[in-house]
Amino acid sequence: MRIATAKRKSENSNTTHQGYLMKIAVIGTGYVGIVAGACWANVGHKVTCVDIDAAKIAMLSKGISPIFEPDLEDRITAGLREKTLHFTTDITSAVRDSEVSIIAVGTPSDPDGAFNSRYVLGAAKAIGDACRGLTDPRYVVIRSTINTDIFKEVRDLLAEHSNISVVSCPEFLAQGTAVRDFERPDRVVIGADTEQALQTVRSLYTDFVVKDERIFMMDPASAIMVKITSNNLLYNRISAVNEVARVCDATGADWKKVRLAVGADHRIGYEFLHAGPGVGGSCFGKDNRDLSALATRKGLALEVLSNVDSSNTQHKHYFAESVIAPYYDIFSDAPGLQGRTLGVWGLAFKANTDDMREAASITILHDLIKRGARIRAHDPAAIDRARQEFTALGITDRIQYCTDKYDAVTDADGLVVLTEWPIYKNPDYPELKERLKQPVIFDGRAILKREDVLQHGIVHYAMGRGFAYPR
Ligand SMILES: NC(=O)c1ccc[n+]([C@@H]2O[C@H](COP(=O)([O-])OP(=O)(O)OC[C@H]3O[C@@H](n4cnc5c(N)ncnc54)[C@H](O)[C@@H]3O)[C@@H](O)[C@H]2O)c1
């Protein structure tokens, strides 16, 4: 792995728009923090990643990534080898030694849907304490997804430190492509009140952003709103697509044909136009719930965006309750799912991640199990996290975790596809047919080629395309 050489600040003292070697503390080594830390270290910056989770820090110090994310472990081991990347639980020394401190801790939902700010405020307080007595300029960059109220709380908390500037720089990476997204971002958004703060944070990105116009600099409130808007529009779009897919199922329309023609409209386009089993992940739902709670606090009634999260929850139930269960009521000798075994391919909320947070599989497996089914599940990366999740839900004894995808369908009454992992796309159909007790596939991602499935004598349901039967 090539490590790019960042120029020293002293060589560039008049050129704040240029990159220079920075000392950066990254607080929080979750999906956002560790990717940012490792990628900055790989272009030569001196990065110290901090976490309160000592076990995570111990793993990372050995070059082991605690999460599954393509290319991430390579970046971590290269940073350790070049001694540009360090890990610690000692926030005080990491912050004191760094010009820039990045806050990348979680902002989970409170019961009313609002972001819980305790981790962000905890990190901000620790940074303030660490900076006591220092007078040189320091930058606290909030990369966690927050709202404007939380930004103000952080600024108030650090107001006594006249040398500290608080900056918003939201993260837009998508899990599964996080390293690529960080190293080749669509855009970088920076919100700060001073030119010096804007330029300092900007210089963190000059190695990654080729075109200058891809860096958007603005006030903090607007920067925060860019992130909130992006996630809410994407969540709204997928949820609308899923609703239309349900209507296609009910009317005999084929979402694949509809999608291809609809996406040809340049005002709409093809991105985020696939129907699926329901949106998962730790961001879209959480960010939408906070927007609703924020709007309520500001006395606003949002009719469209306030209902996206409940539409998505409804859609997750739709697959189990309105597609899979009714199939057995109609087409089998004994109705219902009681005593049946279903094979499941994919548990992670999307391909190329092991993240199970808010995964559609959680709701769907819960629904199927509640109706009496047993599950044989396969996932290339998420089995360990899934086991933890389903153990917490008290249903893990109904699930057998399989390391071989064909093992998951042995003697099963059907196969349910929940995650679009590439390895599921072209299965060995004769093998599937032989192992399945009942030849039916519920393709929640619509990733299988319908003609191939039918040709092998297997019934095919695909999200938004309804059922098709072999001749
Ligand atoms: N995951 C994503 O794809 C993604 C994308 C964009 C934005 N975000 C946002 O970024 C933030 C972080 O998300 P994530 O998925 O990386 O979270 P995460 O839960 O995976 O990681 C957060 C980490 O912060 C650590 N932490 C908490 N308090 C700390 C403290 N005081 N000091 C040091 N470490 C501390 C935790 O131990 C944990 O390791 C959230 O606000 C999220 O909404 C996430």
PDBQT file of the ligand as one rigid body, heavy atoms in Angstrom, charges set to zero:
ROOT
HETATM    1  N1  LIG A 501     -22.684   3.944   9.801  1.00  0.00    +0.000 N 
HETATM    2  C1  LIG A 501     -22.840   4.716   8.740  1.00  0.00    +0.000 C 
HETATM    3  O1  LIG A 501     -22.920   4.266   7.605  1.00  0.00    +0.000 OA
HETATM    4  C2  LIG A 501     -22.912   6.216   8.901  1.00  0.00    +0.000 A 
HETATM    5  C3  LIG A 501     -22.828   7.025   7.759  1.00  0.00    +0.000 A 
HETATM    6  C4  LIG A 501     -22.891   8.398   7.917  1.00  0.00    +0.000 A 
HETATM    7  C5  LIG A 501     -23.056   8.949   9.183  1.00  0.00    +0.000 A 
HETATM    8  N2  LIG A 501     -23.152   8.129  10.274  1.00  0.00    +0.000 N 
HETATM    9  C6  LIG A 501     -23.300   8.756  11.591  1.00  0.00    +0.000 C 
HETATM   10  O2  LIG A 501     -22.022   8.742  12.220  1.00  0.00    +0.000 OA
HETATM   11  C7  LIG A 501     -22.156   8.507  13.633  1.00  0.00    +0.000 C 
HETATM   12  C8  LIG A 501     -21.387   7.275  14.033  1.00  0.00    +0.000 C 
HETATM   13  O3  LIG A 501     -21.951   6.154  13.365  1.00  0.00    +0.000 OA
HETATM   14  P1  LIG A 501     -21.271   4.707  13.442  1.00  0.00    +0.000 P 
HETATM   15  O4  LIG A 501     -22.098   3.808  12.633  1.00  0.00    +0.000 OA
HETATM   16  O5  LIG A 501     -19.817   4.823  13.159  1.00  0.00    +0.000 OA
HETATM   17  O6  LIG A 501     -21.463   4.396  15.009  1.00  0.00    +0.000 OA
HETATM   18  P2  LIG A 501     -20.942   3.138  15.844  1.00  0.00    +0.000 P 
HETATM   19  O7  LIG A 501     -21.963   2.898  16.890  1.00  0.00    +0.000 OA
HETATM   20  O8  LIG A 501     -20.534   2.044  14.929  1.00  0.00    +0.000 OA
HETATM   21  O9  LIG A 501     -19.596   3.664  16.539  1.00  0.00    +0.000 OA
HETATM   22  C9  LIG A 501     -19.552   4.655  17.528  1.00  0.00    +0.000 C 
HETATM   23  C10 LIG A 501     -18.296   4.418  18.363  1.00  0.00    +0.000 C 
HETATM   24  O10 LIG A 501     -18.117   5.520  19.250  1.00  0.00    +0.000 OA
HETATM   25  C11 LIG A 501     -17.582   5.015  20.488  1.00  0.00    +0.000 C 
HETATM   26  N3  LIG A 501     -17.776   6.028  21.534  1.00  0.00    +0.000 N 
HETATM   27  C12 LIG A 501     -18.924   6.443  22.116  1.00  0.00    +0.000 A 
HETATM   28  N4  LIG A 501     -18.662   7.428  23.006  1.00  0.00    +0.000 NA
HETATM   29  C13 LIG A 501     -17.322   7.648  22.969  1.00  0.00    +0.000 A 
HETATM   30  C14 LIG A 501     -16.444   8.548  23.647  1.00  0.00    +0.000 A 
HETATM   31  N5  LIG A 501     -16.878   9.444  24.533  1.00  0.00    +0.000 N 
HETATM   32  N6  LIG A 501     -15.129   8.480  23.368  1.00  0.00    +0.000 NA
HETATM   33  C15 LIG A 501     -14.655   7.597  22.467  1.00  0.00    +0.000 A 
HETATM   34  N7  LIG A 501     -15.440   6.723  21.791  1.00  0.00    +0.000 NA
HETATM   35  C16 LIG A 501     -16.753   6.752  22.039  1.00  0.00    +0.000 A 
HETATM   36  C17 LIG A 501     -18.336   3.721  20.677  1.00  0.00    +0.000 C 
HETATM   37  O11 LIG A 501     -17.706   2.867  21.594  1.00  0.00    +0.000 OA
HETATM   38  C18 LIG A 501     -18.349   3.172  19.242  1.00  0.00    +0.000 C 
HETATM   39  O12 LIG A 501     -17.213   2.361  18.992  1.00  0.00    +0.000 OA
HETATM   40  C19 LIG A 501     -23.657   8.439  13.886  1.00  0.00    +0.000 C 
HETATM   41  O13 LIG A 501     -24.123   9.706  14.210  1.00  0.00    +0.000 OA
HETATM   42  C20 LIG A 501     -24.218   8.020  12.534  1.00  0.00    +0.000 C 
HETATM   43  O14 LIG A 501     -25.555   8.415  12.334  1.00  0.00    +0.000 OA
HETATM   44  C21 LIG A 501     -23.063   6.790  10.168  1.00  0.00    +0.000 A 
ENDROOT
TORSDOF 0
